[in-house]
Every structure is written in structure tokens, then in C-alpha cells.
């Protein structure tokens, strides 16, 4: 495996992960910074659910499972190669089956047709940088059904980022790392 993408902490520490061709995974340094910010936010005593929305490699969700054994993680992506990569990476870390589910589906359809995200505690979105409207639509739709206190982590391209403008969300953090900008939002 030629990938530099790896798990940083927890029970899967050091495992290198596969990356689908053409993907733009969150840089290791930026992902580490996001997890450092989450330390202050995540309640590590209770069980909670995480949705790695545009999963790609599944690195965010796998890092959550590695750090927090009490996290149940859902992965979704529309690209068959991404779903295959997530499954390959999950095979590398061999999680317990009850800890995760992988869905090949459109994230907005999962939200609007099935109210998929109504019980999710943390959602991570990093839609393709060339489709900024997708992140805006997801934030608005998720905001309609997310429970109070749910966390949304939104990665955007820093040069073309848009401020989250939705009365359902409060901004907890706004940070730039390289070409990425991260917003951590909480559902009011």
C-alpha cells in the first residue's frame, strides 16, 4: 500500500488506509486537528452514533471507531469505488459488526427519504470541492431533522468556502488547515 493516510490514535493506531483513485482525502494533519477540537465536544462515556457522509476512504469514521469504542459509525457514498475502499479499510481494522454500517446511497436521499440522520450525534461532511452547493444543501436538510445537540463537521475548500447560514446551527469552531476550512456546528 502506497498511501500516507493512516489512523492516528486508539486501538487501530498506525494502520495505513487505502484511498480510492481520484479521491481527495482530508490531510492527516487537518484530520488530527479536527479530532483535537472534538476532544472538548464529544462525550466519551455514552454510546453515540457517527455518520461519515461522503465517506471516500472512510478515514474519518474509522478514526472515530479507533478512538471511541462506544461509537457506532455509518458510512455512505454514491461511488462504488469509495464503498469498496471503505470495506477494504474496515477489513484492515476488523471492527465489530455492531459498530458500523456501510451504505451505497446518495446522502441527501438518505436524509429526505428515510430521515436517516435524525438519531446521528456527529456527522462529518466533506463533499467534493467542486460541488460546494452539496454541503449547503446537506446542512439545511440535516438541520431540519437533526436532534438538538447534534454536531456537524463540515470540510470545505478554504479559498471558496461559504459561511454556514442556517438558524438551526451555531458555529462552535471555524479553522483553516492548508487548503481546507473546517466548521464545527451544533444543532440548536
MDAnalysis code that builds the backbone (N, CA, C; Angstrom):
import MDAnalysis as mda
import numpy as np

u = mda.Universe.empty(564, n_residues=188, atom_resindex=np.repeat(np.arange(188), 3), trajectory=True)
u.add_TopologyAttr("name", ["N", "CA", "C"] * 188)
u.add_TopologyAttr("resid", np.arange(1, 189))
u.add_TopologyAttr("resname", ["UNK", "UNK", "UNK", "UNK", "UNK", "UNK", "UNK", "UNK", "UNK", "UNK", "UNK", "UNK", "UNK", "UNK", "UNK", "UNK", "UNK", "UNK", "UNK", "UNK", "UNK", "UNK", "UNK", "UNK", "UNK", "UNK", "UNK", "UNK", "UNK", "UNK", "UNK", "UNK", "UNK", "UNK", "UNK", "UNK", "UNK", "UNK", "UNK", "UNK", "UNK", "UNK", "UNK", "UNK", "UNK", "UNK", "UNK", "UNK", "UNK", "UNK", "UNK", "UNK", "UNK", "UNK", "UNK", "UNK", "UNK", "UNK", "UNK", "UNK", "UNK", "UNK", "UNK", "UNK", "UNK", "UNK", "UNK", "UNK", "UNK", "UNK", "UNK", "UNK", "UNK", "UNK", "UNK", "UNK", "UNK", "UNK", "UNK", "UNK", "UNK", "UNK", "UNK", "UNK", "UNK", "UNK", "UNK", "UNK", "UNK", "UNK", "UNK", "UNK", "UNK", "UNK", "UNK", "UNK", "UNK", "UNK", "UNK", "UNK", "UNK", "UNK", "UNK", "UNK", "UNK", "UNK", "UNK", "UNK", "UNK", "UNK", "UNK", "UNK", "UNK", "UNK", "UNK", "UNK", "UNK", "UNK", "UNK", "UNK", "UNK", "UNK", "UNK", "UNK", "UNK", "UNK", "UNK", "UNK", "UNK", "UNK", "UNK", "UNK", "UNK", "UNK", "UNK", "UNK", "UNK", "UNK", "UNK", "UNK", "UNK", "UNK", "UNK", "UNK", "UNK", "UNK", "UNK", "UNK", "UNK", "UNK", "UNK", "UNK", "UNK", "UNK", "UNK", "UNK", "UNK", "UNK", "UNK", "UNK", "UNK", "UNK", "UNK", "UNK", "UNK", "UNK", "UNK", "UNK", "UNK", "UNK", "UNK", "UNK", "UNK", "UNK", "UNK", "UNK", "UNK", "UNK", "UNK", "UNK", "UNK", "UNK", "UNK", "UNK", "UNK", "UNK", "UNK", "UNK"])
u.atoms.positions = np.array([
    [0.851, -1.176, 0.000],
    [0.000, 0.000, 0.000],
    [0.895, 1.235, 0.000],
    [0.602, 2.161, -0.876],
    [1.413, 3.357, -1.054],
    [0.823, 4.583, -0.374],
    [-0.219, 4.426, 0.366],
    [-0.953, 5.533, 0.954],
    [-0.250, 6.108, 2.166],
    [-0.383, 7.433, 2.339],
    [0.119, 8.096, 3.538],
    [-1.006, 8.317, 4.536],
    [-2.208, 7.916, 4.164],
    [-3.367, 8.078, 5.034],
    [-3.327, 7.005, 6.117],
    [-3.456, 7.431, 7.376],
    [-3.364, 6.461, 8.462],
    [-4.241, 6.864, 9.632],
    [-4.446, 5.913, 10.526],
    [-5.180, 6.145, 11.767],
    [-4.179, 6.662, 12.794],
    [-4.555, 7.722, 13.526],
    [-3.618, 8.372, 14.437],
    [-3.646, 7.885, 15.869],
    [-4.829, 7.583, 16.390],
    [-4.926, 7.237, 17.801],
    [-5.854, 6.060, 18.009],
    [-5.774, 5.498, 19.204],
    [-6.722, 4.471, 19.588],
    [-6.288, 3.071, 19.223],
    [-7.267, 2.208, 19.202],
    [-6.968, 0.783, 19.032],
    [-6.472, 0.411, 17.649],
    [-6.675, 1.261, 16.629],
    [-6.178, 0.983, 15.277],
    [-4.985, 1.872, 14.923],
    [-4.361, 2.460, 15.921],
    [-3.254, 3.403, 15.735],
    [-2.215, 2.871, 14.745],
    [-1.834, 3.723, 13.799],
    [-0.774, 3.390, 12.858],
    [-1.209, 2.635, 11.624],
    [-2.437, 2.148, 11.587],
    [-2.881, 1.404, 10.402],
    [-2.969, 2.342, 9.200],
    [-2.369, 1.923, 8.115],
    [-2.453, 2.686, 6.873],
    [-3.749, 2.294, 6.162],
    [-4.355, 3.272, 5.489],
    [-5.647, 3.063, 4.853],
    [-5.555, 3.232, 3.346],
    [-6.367, 2.482, 2.641],
    [-6.477, 2.613, 1.193],
    [-7.231, 3.901, 0.863],
    [-6.952, 4.440, -0.321],
    [-7.639, 5.643, -0.802],
    [-8.162, 5.346, -2.197],
    [-9.442, 5.660, -2.481],
    [-9.956, 5.435, -3.831],
    [-9.253, 6.353, -4.830],
    [-9.089, 5.900, -6.055],
    [-8.427, 6.721, -7.068],
    [-9.231, 8.002, -7.296],
    [-8.505, 9.085, -7.461],
    [-9.145, 10.370, -7.707],
    [-9.732, 11.030, -6.468],
    [-9.599, 10.401, -5.312],
    [-10.171, 10.965, -4.084],
    [-9.265, 12.048, -3.520],
    [-9.868, 12.914, -2.718],
    [-9.154, 13.963, -2.025],
    [-9.383, 13.764, -0.525],
    [-8.665, 12.812, 0.071],
    [-8.901, 12.583, 1.497],
    [-8.446, 13.788, 2.326],
    [-9.089, 13.971, 3.459],
    [-8.670, 15.022, 4.377],
    [-7.234, 14.754, 4.789],
    [-6.390, 15.773, 4.694],
    [-4.983, 15.600, 5.026],
    [-4.841, 15.124, 6.471],
    [-3.835, 14.294, 6.701],
    [-3.603, 13.749, 8.043],
    [-3.523, 14.846, 9.097],
    [-2.766, 15.886, 8.807],
    [-2.573, 16.979, 9.776],
    [-3.903, 17.661, 10.092],
    [-4.714, 17.903, 9.068],
    [-6.003, 18.561, 9.271],
    [-6.956, 17.648, 10.046],
    [-6.968, 16.363, 9.703],
    [-7.844, 15.415, 10.407],
    [-7.456, 15.331, 11.879],
    [-6.160, 15.325, 12.160],
    [-5.683, 15.299, 13.534],
    [-6.144, 16.549, 14.291],
    [-6.076, 17.706, 13.646],
    [-6.519, 18.955, 14.280],
    [-8.016, 18.915, 14.581],
    [-8.809, 18.373, 13.666],
    [-10.251, 18.265, 13.889],
    [-10.520, 17.374, 15.094],
    [-9.830, 16.260, 15.189],
    [-10.036, 15.360, 16.323],
    [-9.599, 15.995, 17.638],
    [-8.568, 16.820, 17.596],
    [-8.166, 17.534, 18.812],
    [-9.265, 18.503, 19.249],
    [-9.922, 19.162, 18.292],
    [-11.034, 20.051, 18.635],
    [-12.223, 19.256, 19.179],
    [-12.451, 18.075, 18.636],
    [-13.589, 17.257, 19.071],
    [-13.442, 16.743, 20.499],
    [-12.201, 16.639, 20.982],
    [-11.982, 16.152, 22.355],
    [-12.795, 16.934, 23.373],
    [-12.931, 18.234, 23.133],
    [-13.660, 19.095, 24.056],
    [-15.171, 18.954, 23.899],
    [-15.611, 18.361, 22.802],
    [-17.030, 18.343, 22.454],
    [-17.676, 16.984, 22.661],
    [-16.940, 15.907, 22.347],
    [-17.504, 14.553, 22.358],
    [-17.596, 14.017, 23.783],
    [-18.758, 13.515, 24.132],
    [-18.963, 12.855, 25.419],
    [-18.519, 11.402, 25.251],
    [-17.402, 11.058, 25.843],
    [-16.820, 9.729, 25.611],
    [-17.385, 8.646, 26.527],
    [-18.291, 8.989, 27.424],
    [-18.826, 7.992, 28.344],
    [-20.033, 7.270, 27.777],
    [-20.816, 7.953, 26.980],
    [-22.049, 7.373, 26.453],
    [-21.846, 6.819, 25.050],
    [-22.713, 5.899, 24.671],
    [-22.713, 5.441, 23.285],
    [-23.204, 6.589, 22.413],
    [-22.639, 6.703, 21.222],
    [-23.083, 7.737, 20.291],
    [-22.886, 7.242, 18.866],
    [-23.579, 7.902, 17.936],
    [-23.516, 7.481, 16.542],
    [-22.883, 8.571, 15.685],
    [-22.128, 8.116, 14.695],
    [-21.368, 8.991, 13.812],
    [-21.705, 8.616, 12.376],
    [-21.836, 9.622, 11.535],
    [-22.091, 9.387, 10.114],
    [-20.974, 10.024, 9.308],
    [-20.167, 9.209, 8.628],
    [-19.144, 9.659, 7.689],
    [-19.859, 9.751, 6.347],
    [-20.338, 10.940, 5.995],
    [-21.356, 11.118, 4.962],
    [-20.841, 10.875, 3.552],
    [-19.832, 11.586, 3.126],
    [-19.236, 11.382, 1.798],
    [-17.943, 10.616, 2.051],
    [-18.068, 9.370, 2.402],
    [-17.015, 8.614, 3.081],
    [-15.689, 8.511, 2.339],
    [-15.700, 8.350, 1.034],
    [-14.435, 8.200, 0.307],
    [-13.674, 6.989, 0.792],
    [-12.638, 7.201, 1.602],
    [-11.850, 6.107, 2.168],
    [-12.438, 5.606, 3.488],
    [-13.279, 6.434, 4.115],
    [-13.818, 6.082, 5.424],
    [-12.894, 6.455, 6.568],
    [-11.853, 7.243, 6.285],
    [-10.842, 7.565, 7.302],
    [-11.432, 8.243, 8.531],
    [-12.372, 9.168, 8.339],
    [-12.942, 9.863, 9.491],
    [-13.679, 8.876, 10.396],
    [-14.549, 8.078, 9.823],
    [-15.320, 7.115, 10.609],
    [-14.452, 6.073, 11.281],
    [-13.427, 5.617, 10.594],
    [-12.521, 4.616, 11.169],
    [-11.728, 5.219, 12.322],
    [-11.307, 6.468, 12.166],
    [-10.615, 7.144, 13.269],
    [-11.540, 7.271, 14.478],
    [-12.823, 7.554, 14.244],
    [-13.787, 7.624, 15.351],
    [-13.897, 6.276, 16.064],
    [-14.004, 5.193, 15.293],
    [-14.095, 3.859, 15.898],
    [-12.828, 3.518, 16.659],
    [-11.684, 3.977, 16.147],
    [-10.415, 3.692, 16.798],
    [-10.312, 4.404, 18.144],
    [-10.705, 5.662, 18.180],
    [-10.587, 6.472, 19.391],
    [-11.698, 6.206, 20.401],
    [-12.896, 5.931, 19.895],
    [-14.071, 5.818, 20.751],
    [-14.753, 4.471, 20.530],
    [-14.434, 3.451, 21.318],
    [-15.055, 2.135, 21.150],
    [-16.570, 2.168, 21.345],
    [-17.086, 3.231, 21.942],
    [-18.528, 3.352, 22.162],
    [-19.235, 4.051, 20.998],
    [-18.520, 4.300, 19.895],
    [-19.115, 4.953, 18.732],
    [-19.640, 3.912, 17.746],
    [-20.848, 4.138, 17.278],
    [-21.415, 3.349, 16.186],
    [-21.300, 4.224, 14.949],
    [-20.689, 3.703, 13.883],
    [-20.368, 4.533, 12.729],
    [-21.097, 4.042, 11.478],
    [-21.665, 5.017, 10.763],
    [-22.311, 4.766, 9.473],
    [-21.473, 5.443, 8.397],
    [-21.248, 4.736, 7.313],
    [-20.512, 5.270, 6.172],
    [-21.469, 5.325, 4.987],
    [-21.414, 6.402, 4.211],
    [-22.211, 6.450, 2.988],
    [-21.413, 7.144, 1.892],
    [-21.669, 6.715, 0.672],
    [-21.075, 7.323, -0.508],
    [-21.852, 6.803, -1.711],
    [-21.858, 7.576, -2.789],
    [-22.542, 7.116, -4.003],
    [-21.601, 6.354, -4.926],
    [-20.299, 6.572, -4.792],
    [-19.331, 5.970, -5.701],
    [-19.033, 4.527, -5.315],
    [-19.209, 3.596, -6.255],
    [-18.909, 2.187, -5.950],
    [-17.469, 1.967, -5.486],
    [-16.514, 2.681, -6.092],
    [-15.116, 2.506, -5.695],
    [-14.892, 2.977, -4.255],
    [-15.572, 4.035, -3.857],
    [-15.446, 4.503, -2.471],
    [-15.993, 3.467, -1.500],
    [-17.147, 2.910, -1.822],
    [-17.733, 1.888, -0.944],
    [-16.806, 0.678, -0.857],
    [-16.234, 0.288, -1.982],
    [-15.280, -0.829, -1.981],
    [-14.065, -0.496, -1.113],
    [-13.578, 0.743, -1.198],
    [-12.424, 1.168, -0.402],
    [-12.761, 1.189, 1.085],
    [-13.931, 1.705, 1.438],
    [-14.353, 1.698, 2.846],
    [-14.370, 0.266, 3.370],
    [-14.937, -0.633, 2.602],
    [-14.999, -2.036, 3.037],
    [-13.602, -2.652, 3.170],
    [-12.684, -2.318, 2.259],
    [-11.307, -2.812, 2.372],
    [-10.639, -2.269, 3.632],
    [-10.872, -0.981, 3.917],
    [-10.271, -0.384, 5.112],
    [-10.878, -0.952, 6.388],
    [-12.172, -1.221, 6.363],
    [-12.795, -1.841, 7.536],
    [-12.240, -3.244, 7.766],
    [-11.946, -3.955, 6.678],
    [-11.352, -5.290, 6.814],
    [-9.964, -5.209, 7.457],
    [-9.250, -4.101, 7.226],
    [-7.924, -3.922, 7.832],
    [-7.998, -3.755, 9.343],
    [-9.069, -3.132, 9.818],
    [-9.179, -2.858, 11.250],
    [-10.095, -3.843, 11.966],
    [-10.810, -4.638, 11.197],
    [-11.676, -5.686, 11.736],
    [-12.553, -5.207, 12.907],
    [-13.416, -4.214, 12.659],
    [-14.293, -3.750, 13.741],
    [-15.377, -4.780, 14.032],
    [-15.990, -4.634, 15.172],
    [-17.134, -5.472, 15.488],
    [-18.286, -5.057, 14.597],
    [-19.070, -6.011, 14.138],
    [-20.138, -5.719, 13.188],
    [-21.151, -4.711, 13.705],
    [-21.414, -4.687, 15.000],
    [-22.406, -3.758, 15.517],
    [-21.891, -2.321, 15.524],
    [-20.617, -2.105, 15.288],
    [-20.047, -0.770, 15.345],
    [-20.242, 0.025, 14.068],
    [-20.513, -0.616, 12.945],
    [-20.581, 0.149, 11.703],
    [-21.520, -0.463, 10.679],
    [-21.970, 0.413, 9.773],
    [-22.783, 0.023, 8.627],
    [-22.312, 0.841, 7.434],
    [-22.288, 0.227, 6.264],
    [-21.858, 0.899, 5.040],
    [-23.045, 0.956, 4.085],
    [-23.318, 2.161, 3.567],
    [-24.466, 2.373, 2.676],
    [-23.998, 2.993, 1.363],
    [-24.290, 2.338, 0.254],
    [-24.047, 2.962, -1.042],
    [-25.334, 3.704, -1.398],
    [-25.322, 4.995, -1.153],
    [-26.523, 5.794, -1.358],
    [-26.169, 7.271, -1.398],
    [-27.048, 8.042, -1.995],
    [-26.944, 9.488, -2.016],
    [-27.297, 10.017, -0.625],
    [-26.433, 10.837, -0.070],
    [-26.619, 11.326, 1.303],
    [-27.901, 12.143, 1.452],
    [-28.210, 12.972, 0.482],
    [-29.430, 13.790, 0.582],
    [-30.678, 12.921, 0.536],
    [-30.643, 11.866, -0.261],
    [-31.792, 10.950, -0.293],
    [-31.921, 10.209, 1.034],
    [-30.786, 9.823, 1.612],
    [-30.843, 9.172, 2.926],
    [-31.504, 10.093, 3.952],
    [-31.213, 11.376, 3.863],
    [-31.808, 12.339, 4.791],
    [-33.293, 12.555, 4.531],
    [-33.629, 12.850, 3.289],
    [-35.000, 13.267, 2.985],
    [-35.985, 12.110, 2.876],
    [-35.540, 10.978, 2.374],
    [-36.462, 9.860, 2.181],
    [-36.586, 8.983, 3.420],
    [-35.523, 8.844, 4.169],
    [-35.529, 7.912, 5.288],
    [-35.310, 8.564, 6.646],
    [-35.148, 9.888, 6.661],
    [-34.805, 10.576, 7.910],
    [-33.632, 9.875, 8.594],
    [-32.656, 9.462, 7.791],
    [-31.505, 8.691, 8.251],
    [-30.759, 9.366, 9.389],
    [-30.609, 10.671, 9.319],
    [-29.768, 11.354, 10.279],
    [-30.434, 11.820, 11.551],
    [-31.692, 11.452, 11.779],
    [-32.395, 12.022, 12.942],
    [-31.837, 11.559, 14.280],
    [-31.117, 10.458, 14.315],
    [-30.533, 9.980, 15.568],
    [-29.016, 10.054, 15.597],
    [-28.430, 10.685, 14.581],
    [-26.979, 10.785, 14.499],
    [-26.486, 11.875, 15.451],
    [-25.439, 11.574, 16.198],
    [-24.856, 12.544, 17.120],
    [-23.801, 13.421, 16.451],
    [-23.013, 12.830, 15.550],
    [-21.957, 13.560, 14.842],
    [-21.993, 13.166, 13.373],
    [-22.019, 14.167, 12.488],
    [-21.922, 13.909, 11.053],
    [-20.717, 14.665, 10.512],
    [-19.952, 14.004, 9.664],
    [-18.786, 14.622, 9.021],
    [-19.060, 14.688, 7.534],
    [-19.021, 15.910, 6.976],
    [-19.217, 16.042, 5.536],
    [-18.001, 16.715, 4.906],
    [-17.552, 16.142, 3.837],
    [-16.514, 16.743, 3.009],
    [-16.862, 16.468, 1.553],
    [-17.952, 17.124, 1.076],
    [-18.353, 16.895, -0.306],
    [-17.238, 17.322, -1.254],
    [-17.256, 16.812, -2.478],
    [-16.216, 17.223, -3.436],
    [-16.116, 18.753, -3.490],
    [-14.887, 19.258, -3.522],
    [-14.676, 20.704, -3.509],
    [-15.348, 21.406, -4.692],
    [-15.545, 20.699, -5.788],
    [-16.162, 21.330, -6.951],
    [-17.695, 21.367, -6.869],
    [-18.265, 20.909, -5.752],
    [-19.723, 20.953, -5.554],
    [-20.068, 21.576, -4.192],
    [-19.738, 22.865, -4.005],
    [-19.989, 23.484, -2.702],
    [-21.471, 23.522, -2.323],
    [-22.355, 23.560, -3.310],
    [-23.792, 23.593, -3.019],
    [-24.257, 22.328, -2.313],
    [-23.571, 21.226, -2.543],
    [-23.939, 19.970, -1.913],
    [-23.818, 20.068, -0.392],
    [-22.760, 20.704, 0.093],
    [-22.595, 20.897, 1.530],
    [-23.675, 21.793, 2.111],
    [-24.024, 22.843, 1.386],
    [-25.075, 23.762, 1.838],
    [-26.407, 23.025, 1.928],
    [-26.735, 22.281, 0.889],
    [-27.999, 21.528, 0.888],
    [-28.032, 20.513, 2.033],
    [-26.910, 19.827, 2.227],
    [-26.870, 18.833, 3.294],
    [-27.079, 19.492, 4.653],
    [-26.370, 20.608, 4.896],
    [-26.502, 21.302, 6.179],
    [-27.959, 21.693, 6.438],
    [-28.620, 22.259, 5.426],
    [-30.011, 22.683, 5.597],
    [-30.940, 21.497, 5.851],
    [-30.798, 20.435, 5.067],
    [-31.672, 19.262, 5.220],
    [-31.409, 18.545, 6.545],
    [-30.151, 18.405, 6.896],
    [-29.800, 17.762, 8.159],
    [-30.324, 18.597, 9.327],
    [-30.240, 19.917, 9.185],
    [-30.729, 20.814, 10.226],
    [-32.217, 20.673, 10.495],
    [-32.973, 20.223, 9.501],
    [-34.420, 20.042, 9.660],
    [-34.760, 18.830, 10.530],
    [-33.889, 17.828, 10.521],
    [-34.221, 16.584, 11.227],
    [-33.273, 16.222, 12.363],
    [-32.092, 16.853, 12.398],
    [-31.099, 16.502, 13.426],
    [-31.622, 16.828, 14.812],
    [-31.235, 16.002, 15.767],
    [-31.653, 16.259, 17.141],
    [-30.845, 17.411, 17.727],
    [-31.400, 18.046, 18.722],
    [-30.729, 19.138, 19.402],
    [-29.410, 18.625, 19.979],
    [-28.337, 19.369, 19.759],
    [-27.022, 18.983, 20.254],
    [-26.191, 18.199, 19.262],
    [-26.784, 17.772, 18.138],
    [-26.022, 17.042, 17.120],
    [-24.898, 17.938, 16.593],
    [-23.787, 17.318, 16.245],
    [-22.614, 18.030, 15.748],
    [-22.455, 17.748, 14.260],
    [-22.188, 18.819, 13.493],
    [-21.893, 18.692, 12.070],
    [-20.500, 19.263, 11.833],
    [-19.609, 18.440, 11.298],
    [-18.265, 18.875, 10.939],
    [-18.258, 18.995, 9.424],
    [-17.989, 20.192, 8.939],
    [-18.092, 20.470, 7.507],
    [-16.747, 20.938, 6.986],
    [-16.143, 20.127, 6.114],
    [-14.888, 20.498, 5.461],
    [-15.194, 21.134, 4.121],
    [-14.542, 22.266, 3.857],
    [-14.706, 22.969, 2.591],
    [-13.336, 23.380, 2.052],
    [-13.303, 23.739, 0.781],
    [-12.092, 24.315, 0.214],
    [-11.973, 25.734, 0.757],
    [-10.854, 26.056, 1.379],
    [-10.699, 27.339, 2.080],
    [-10.919, 28.535, 1.156],
    [-10.385, 28.483, -0.059],
    [-10.492, 29.626, -0.973],
    [-11.913, 29.887, -1.450],
    [-12.760, 28.873, -1.436],
    [-14.129, 29.022, -1.936],
    [-15.165, 28.708, -0.863],
    [-14.774, 28.820, 0.396],
    [-15.676, 28.414, 1.468],
    [-16.844, 29.387, 1.619],
    [-17.922, 28.847, 2.157],
    [-19.116, 29.647, 2.428],
    [-19.443, 29.530, 3.912],
    [-19.882, 30.622, 4.484],
    [-20.270, 30.620, 5.895],
    [-21.559, 29.829, 6.062],
    [-21.629, 28.980, 7.059],
    [-22.884, 28.284, 7.340],
    [-23.935, 29.313, 7.774],
    [-24.994, 29.412, 7.006],
    [-26.028, 30.390, 7.297],
    [-27.354, 29.653, 7.444],
    [-27.611, 29.184, 8.647],
    [-28.829, 28.440, 8.914],
    [-29.153, 28.640, 10.387],
    [-30.368, 29.075, 10.700],
    [-30.708, 29.358, 12.093],
    [-30.750, 28.118, 12.989],
    [-30.704, 26.929, 12.398],
    [-30.715, 25.705, 13.189],
    [-29.352, 25.373, 13.784],
    [-28.296, 26.029, 13.315],
    [-26.936, 25.666, 13.698],
    [-26.194, 26.831, 14.333],
    [-25.368, 26.529, 15.335],
    [-24.437, 27.507, 15.876],
    [-23.023, 27.041, 15.544],
    [-22.143, 27.989, 15.238],
    [-20.757, 27.666, 14.908],
    [-19.960, 27.542, 16.205],
    [-19.396, 26.360, 16.434],
    [-18.536, 26.142, 17.598],
    [-17.077, 26.427, 17.267],
    [-16.648, 26.044, 16.074],
    [-15.264, 26.247, 15.640],
    [-15.247, 26.581, 14.152],
    [-14.251, 27.389, 13.762],
    [-14.008, 27.744, 12.365],
    [-12.498, 27.816, 12.216],
    [-11.899, 26.826, 11.544],
    [-10.441, 26.755, 11.434],
    [-10.027, 26.414, 10.007],
    [-8.860, 26.940, 9.605],
    [-8.273, 26.633, 8.299],
    [-7.003, 25.820, 8.515],
    [-6.840, 24.794, 7.686],
    [-5.635, 23.960, 7.676],
    [-5.276, 23.697, 6.229],
    [-4.204, 24.319, 5.758],
    [-3.825, 24.151, 4.358],
    [-4.929, 24.666, 3.451],
    [-5.338, 23.848, 2.499],
    [-6.385, 24.295, 1.579],
    [-7.784, 23.970, 2.080],
    [-7.900, 23.473, 3.306],
    [-9.207, 23.105, 3.862],
    [-9.638, 24.082, 4.962],
    [-10.940, 24.288, 5.038],
    [-11.541, 25.064, 6.121],
    [-12.575, 24.168, 6.778],
    [-12.555, 24.133, 8.099],
    [-13.473, 23.281, 8.853],
    [-14.388, 24.123, 9.720],
    [-15.667, 23.810, 9.634],
    [-16.647, 24.364, 10.548],
    [-17.149, 23.226, 11.426],
    [-17.202, 23.453, 12.716],
    [-17.850, 22.519, 13.618],
    [-19.093, 23.227, 14.128],
    [-20.241, 22.656, 13.804],
    [-21.537, 23.265, 14.111],
    [-22.302, 22.400, 15.102],
    [-23.134, 23.040, 15.911],
    [-24.008, 22.301, 16.826],
    [-25.449, 22.672, 16.535],
    [-26.295, 21.653, 16.460],
    [-27.738, 21.854, 16.220],
    [-28.344, 22.440, 17.472],
    [-29.033, 23.552, 17.312],
    [-29.688, 24.215, 18.446],
    [-30.925, 23.486, 18.869],
])
